[in-house]
């Protein structure tokens, strides 16, 4: 049996250190994400009482930061060490996970287009569940406020969705000042105001006050009759100063006008992933040639 022997086989230093430089950036980014995530948890007191994690009702954005940071850290570490130590196992692990992530992204994009109604329903339920937990987590609160303020929307389908939150609900017997209101992020910002009025959403959903008055019928004719007249008093505030469009509808309006931006982001991410896979596979090929030459 004859074996082909490669003459002067060696690992390409250009690809090797390009692979290292490519991954050191993502490794450091992963470290930064993890550090920010644990800092956020420490600020909320979760690190001193880990049982709080199981008591969270809504979506904690810190979980997303930690998940992205952990995956980025592991992949960056595998790429860096695999390139420097010329370790085939780490390089195969790196290229395999990157390829898996790419195909998962592609599958999610295709499923989102095919099952638009189901995605819309899931987003609606997800938003409503987090409205209920709005006051339970400061990071979730800031995330919802940013979403409503940037997209000029309020609630999932409209301002009345905030009735699901126990602090803004009109149905409860509580005397919270925010009762029948909405968060300040639902308010339309007045450019003339230098400071945002955080109480602008108070009472905006307050129902008309119903009062009944006795009215005397045929008084002075000898026949006295009393009729109760119901009067609806107007709202203390009108909805003119808050956004009426729901955030799901705002997202549906935003997406068609920004398809090019979304496509560019997807292409850039895909190119970076394909570049990582190409560098890893090229290094693997060079390392195998060197080993075979011996």
Backbone torsions as a table, in degrees:
resi	resn	phi	psi	omega
1	UNK	NA	134.3	-177.3
2	UNK	-107.3	138.4	177.5
3	UNK	-114.1	137.2	177.3
4	UNK	-77.7	129.7	-178.6
5	UNK	-108.3	123.2	-179.9
6	UNK	-78.5	129.1	178.3
7	UNK	-83.5	130.7	177.7
8	UNK	53.6	40.8	179.7
9	UNK	-69.5	133.0	177.6
10	UNK	-155.7	158.2	179.4
11	UNK	-77.4	131.9	-179.7
12	UNK	-68.2	114.0	-177.6
13	UNK	-64.7	-31.2	180.0
14	UNK	-62.8	-49.0	179.0
15	UNK	-66.5	-36.9	-177.5
16	UNK	-61.9	-49.6	-176.3
17	UNK	-82.7	-20.9	171.3
18	UNK	-68.8	-39.6	175.6
19	UNK	-63.2	-41.5	179.0
20	UNK	-64.3	-46.5	-179.2
21	UNK	-63.8	-39.5	179.1
22	UNK	-58.9	-42.2	-173.6
23	UNK	-87.1	-26.1	-179.8
24	UNK	-63.8	-32.3	178.1
25	UNK	-64.7	-46.7	-179.1
26	UNK	-70.7	-32.4	177.8
27	UNK	-64.9	-45.0	178.4
28	UNK	-66.2	-37.3	177.0
29	UNK	-62.8	-40.2	177.8
30	UNK	-62.5	-42.5	177.1
31	UNK	-60.6	-42.4	-179.4
32	UNK	-64.5	-43.4	179.1
33	UNK	-61.8	-45.3	179.9
34	UNK	-63.2	-42.2	179.4
35	UNK	-62.6	-43.9	179.0
36	UNK	-63.8	-40.8	180.0
37	UNK	-62.0	-47.2	179.9
38	UNK	-70.0	-32.0	175.3
39	UNK	-63.7	-42.7	179.0
40	UNK	-63.3	-41.8	178.1
41	UNK	-66.2	-36.7	178.5
42	UNK	-65.9	-39.0	178.7
43	UNK	-64.3	-31.4	179.8
44	UNK	-89.1	-0.9	178.0
45	UNK	78.7	13.9	-177.4
46	UNK	-74.8	-35.4	-178.9
47	UNK	-64.9	-29.2	178.3
48	UNK	-84.0	-15.0	177.5
49	UNK	-146.0	85.0	-174.8
50	UNK	-65.8	-14.8	178.8
51	UNK	-67.0	-17.1	177.9
52	UNK	-63.9	-25.9	-179.5
53	UNK	-60.7	-38.9	-178.6
54	UNK	-78.1	-13.0	-178.3
55	UNK	-97.1	2.3	179.4
56	UNK	-75.6	132.1	-178.1
57	UNK	-98.7	-29.5	-178.1
58	UNK	-106.4	-170.9	-179.7
59	UNK	-82.5	123.8	176.8
60	UNK	-96.1	113.9	-179.3
61	UNK	-58.2	-21.0	179.9
62	UNK	-64.0	-32.8	177.7
63	UNK	-59.6	-42.8	179.6
64	UNK	-64.3	-43.1	179.2
65	UNK	-61.9	-44.1	-179.6
66	UNK	-67.6	-38.8	-180.0
67	UNK	-64.9	-48.0	178.3
68	UNK	-62.6	-42.5	-180.0
69	UNK	-63.7	-41.7	-178.8
70	UNK	-65.6	-46.6	179.7
71	UNK	-63.3	-44.7	179.7
72	UNK	-63.7	-40.3	179.5
73	UNK	-63.1	-46.8	-178.2
74	UNK	-63.9	-45.8	-179.7
75	UNK	-65.9	-42.4	178.7
76	UNK	-62.9	-41.0	179.0
77	UNK	-64.6	-45.3	-180.0
78	UNK	-62.5	-40.7	179.7
79	UNK	-67.7	-44.1	-179.2
80	UNK	-64.2	-53.6	-177.6
81	UNK	-66.9	-39.2	179.3
82	UNK	-62.3	-37.8	179.5
83	UNK	-73.0	-45.7	-176.8
84	UNK	-69.0	-42.1	-177.2
85	UNK	-90.8	-2.0	-178.6
86	UNK	53.6	47.6	-178.2
87	UNK	-92.9	113.2	-176.0
88	UNK	-66.9	-37.7	-178.0
89	UNK	-61.6	-45.9	179.9
90	UNK	-66.5	-37.7	179.4
91	UNK	-68.6	-37.9	176.5
92	UNK	-67.6	-39.1	176.3
93	UNK	-60.9	-45.5	-179.9
94	UNK	-60.5	-52.4	-177.2
95	UNK	-65.7	-35.8	179.6
96	UNK	-66.2	-44.4	179.6
97	UNK	-67.4	-40.9	177.9
98	UNK	-61.3	-43.7	177.7
99	UNK	-62.7	-40.7	178.3
100	UNK	-62.9	-43.7	179.0
101	UNK	-62.0	-40.7	179.6
102	UNK	-61.1	-46.9	-179.0
103	UNK	-69.5	-31.7	174.8
104	UNK	-65.7	-42.5	176.5
105	UNK	-60.3	-43.6	179.8
106	UNK	-64.4	-41.7	-179.9
107	UNK	-65.3	-42.0	179.3
108	UNK	-63.1	-41.9	179.4
109	UNK	-63.0	-43.4	179.9
110	UNK	-66.2	-44.7	-179.9
111	UNK	-64.5	-35.7	178.7
112	UNK	-64.8	-34.6	178.4
113	UNK	-75.1	-41.1	-176.6
114	UNK	-72.3	-42.2	-175.7
115	UNK	-109.8	60.1	-177.0
116	UNK	-64.5	-40.9	-178.2
117	UNK	-63.8	-42.9	179.7
118	UNK	-67.2	-38.0	178.2
119	UNK	-65.1	-41.5	178.8
120	UNK	-62.7	-41.3	179.5
121	UNK	-66.7	-40.6	179.6
122	UNK	-65.4	-43.1	178.4
123	UNK	-62.0	-39.2	179.3
124	UNK	-63.1	-47.3	179.7
125	UNK	-65.6	-37.7	179.6
126	UNK	-64.3	-42.7	-179.7
127	UNK	-66.8	-42.4	-179.6
128	UNK	-64.4	-39.4	179.2
129	UNK	-65.2	-32.1	178.8
130	UNK	-81.8	-23.3	171.7
131	UNK	-63.5	-40.2	178.4
132	UNK	-61.1	-33.3	-176.5
133	UNK	-100.1	19.2	-172.8
134	UNK	-56.1	-42.6	-177.0
135	UNK	-89.6	-1.3	-175.7
136	UNK	-82.3	-22.5	-176.1
137	UNK	-143.2	127.4	-175.6
138	UNK	-68.0	-33.7	179.6
139	UNK	-69.6	-40.8	176.2
140	UNK	-63.8	-41.0	178.3
141	UNK	-60.0	-46.4	179.2
142	UNK	-65.5	-35.9	179.3
143	UNK	-65.2	-46.0	179.5
144	UNK	-65.7	-41.8	178.6
145	UNK	-61.0	-42.8	179.2
146	UNK	-64.7	-41.9	179.8
147	UNK	-62.3	-44.6	-178.8
148	UNK	-70.5	-38.6	-177.7
149	UNK	-70.4	-42.4	-177.5
150	UNK	-71.1	-39.8	-176.1
151	UNK	-93.9	1.8	178.5
152	UNK	53.9	53.9	-178.2
153	UNK	-136.7	172.8	-178.4
154	UNK	-149.8	118.6	-179.0
155	UNK	73.9	-177.8	178.5
156	UNK	-76.1	-52.6	179.0
157	UNK	-109.6	-15.9	-179.7
158	UNK	168.1	176.8	-177.1
159	UNK	-58.6	-28.7	-177.5
160	UNK	-67.2	-14.9	176.8
161	UNK	-62.7	-24.0	-178.7
162	UNK	-71.9	-4.0	173.5
163	UNK	-69.9	-15.4	178.5
164	UNK	-75.9	-19.9	179.6
165	UNK	-84.7	133.0	-174.0
166	UNK	-64.2	-25.3	-179.0
167	UNK	-82.7	-30.3	-178.3
168	UNK	-101.3	-3.0	-175.7
169	UNK	-67.8	142.7	175.5
170	UNK	-89.6	-10.7	-172.0
171	UNK	-88.6	-22.8	-176.4
172	UNK	-75.3	166.7	178.8
173	UNK	-92.6	4.9	-178.0
174	UNK	-70.1	157.6	-179.4
175	UNK	-110.3	28.5	179.6
176	UNK	-61.5	141.0	-178.4
177	UNK	-65.2	-23.3	-179.8
178	UNK	-83.8	1.0	-178.9
179	UNK	-56.9	134.4	-179.8
180	UNK	63.2	25.3	178.7
181	UNK	-117.1	-168.3	175.9
182	UNK	-139.2	160.7	176.7
183	UNK	-61.9	156.3	-178.4
184	UNK	-62.5	-22.3	-180.0
185	UNK	-69.4	-12.4	175.6
186	UNK	-82.3	-13.3	-175.0
187	UNK	-80.3	146.2	174.9
188	UNK	-78.1	122.4	-175.3
189	UNK	-74.7	131.6	177.9
190	UNK	-90.1	115.2	-178.8
191	UNK	-57.9	-22.6	-179.2
192	UNK	-74.0	-17.6	-179.7
193	UNK	-92.0	127.5	179.9
194	UNK	-82.1	-22.8	-179.5
195	UNK	-122.0	133.7	-179.6
196	UNK	-69.8	131.1	177.0
197	UNK	-81.6	105.6	-176.3
198	UNK	-75.5	-6.8	178.4
199	UNK	-104.6	13.0	-175.6
200	UNK	-67.8	-18.9	-178.2
201	UNK	-92.9	1.8	-178.7
202	UNK	-65.6	132.6	171.4
203	UNK	65.3	9.7	-176.0
204	UNK	-69.4	-21.6	178.2
205	UNK	-104.5	14.2	-177.4
206	UNK	-65.4	128.8	-176.8
207	UNK	-71.2	155.9	176.9
208	UNK	-58.6	137.1	179.3
209	UNK	-79.1	130.4	-177.2
210	UNK	-103.0	125.5	177.0
211	UNK	-133.6	145.3	179.0
212	UNK	-116.8	135.1	-178.7
213	UNK	-123.1	137.8	174.7
214	UNK	-76.8	133.5	178.3
215	UNK	-122.2	129.3	-178.9
216	UNK	-80.2	124.0	177.5
217	UNK	-98.6	135.4	173.8
218	UNK	58.9	32.1	177.6
219	UNK	-65.0	135.5	179.9
220	UNK	93.4	-4.2	180.0
221	UNK	-102.4	0.3	-179.2
222	UNK	94.7	-17.8	177.5
223	UNK	-113.8	112.7	-175.4
224	UNK	-102.0	126.7	176.2
225	UNK	-136.0	144.6	-178.7
226	UNK	-119.1	129.6	177.8
227	UNK	-120.0	135.4	178.0
228	UNK	-87.8	123.8	-179.9
229	UNK	-108.4	127.5	-179.9
230	UNK	-93.7	131.1	-179.1
231	UNK	-123.1	131.3	175.5
232	UNK	-97.9	111.9	177.2
233	UNK	-78.3	144.4	-176.4
234	UNK	-68.0	163.2	176.0
235	UNK	-62.3	148.6	177.1
236	UNK	-67.2	-32.2	178.1
237	UNK	-136.1	151.9	177.3
238	UNK	-96.8	170.7	-177.9
239	UNK	-87.0	9.9	-175.7
240	UNK	-67.5	-22.5	-175.3
241	UNK	-98.2	8.1	177.8
242	UNK	-127.5	160.8	177.8
243	UNK	-78.1	133.2	-178.4
244	UNK	-98.3	-19.6	-178.2
245	UNK	-76.2	138.8	176.0
246	UNK	-75.4	158.0	-176.7
247	UNK	-72.9	-25.7	176.3
248	UNK	-67.3	-44.5	177.1
249	UNK	-65.8	-36.9	178.3
250	UNK	-64.2	-38.7	177.4
251	UNK	-66.1	-40.5	178.3
252	UNK	-65.5	-32.5	177.0
253	UNK	-75.7	-32.8	-177.3
254	UNK	-74.0	-38.8	-171.9
255	UNK	-61.6	-47.8	-178.6
256	UNK	-60.6	-34.2	-178.9
257	UNK	-81.3	-7.0	-178.3
258	UNK	-126.9	25.7	-179.9
259	UNK	-62.2	-37.4	-179.7
260	UNK	-63.7	-43.4	178.5
261	UNK	-61.9	-45.3	178.8
262	UNK	-61.7	-43.1	-180.0
263	UNK	-63.5	-40.4	179.7
264	UNK	-64.2	-43.4	178.4
265	UNK	-60.9	-44.6	-179.7
266	UNK	-63.6	-41.5	-179.8
267	UNK	-65.8	-42.4	-179.9
268	UNK	-62.4	-45.6	178.7
269	UNK	-62.2	-41.8	-179.9
270	UNK	-64.3	-41.7	179.5
271	UNK	-62.9	-42.8	178.2
272	UNK	-62.7	-40.1	178.8
273	UNK	-66.8	-44.3	178.9
274	UNK	-64.3	-35.4	177.0
275	UNK	-63.3	-43.7	178.3
276	UNK	-61.7	-43.2	178.9
277	UNK	-64.3	-42.1	-179.8
278	UNK	-62.0	-46.2	-179.8
279	UNK	-63.0	-42.1	-179.3
280	UNK	-65.0	-45.7	-179.1
281	UNK	-66.8	-35.6	178.0
282	UNK	-65.2	-43.0	177.7
283	UNK	-64.1	-41.8	178.6
284	UNK	-59.1	-43.9	179.2
285	UNK	-62.2	-44.2	179.4
286	UNK	-63.9	-42.8	-179.1
287	UNK	-64.2	-41.2	179.0
288	UNK	-65.6	-35.4	177.3
289	UNK	-65.5	-41.6	179.6
290	UNK	-64.0	-45.2	179.6
291	UNK	-63.7	-38.8	-178.6
292	UNK	-69.4	-29.5	-178.0
293	UNK	-70.0	-21.0	177.8
294	UNK	-90.8	NA	NA
